[in-house]
Amino acid sequence: MVKHFYTSKEVQELLDCGCLRTAQLRIQSMNDELKAKGFWIERGKIPVTFFHEKYPYIERVN
């Protein structure tokens, strides 16, 4: 099965953030950018492809 979104917990692990709130703020910032471009967003989740556009040096999680 293909994963379409990362949750805040997964973003926390991928970015090695100290707390969950930091990951949530990063997701919120990226979602704000997507919303400004006219995309629909899922609160608390970020599309995998967009995440890896912003962080191309982090390997994908299956």
Secondary structure, DSSP 8 states (H G I E B T S, - for coil): ----EEEHHHHHHHHT-SSHHHHHHHHHHHHHHHHHTT----TTEEEHHHHHHH-TTS----
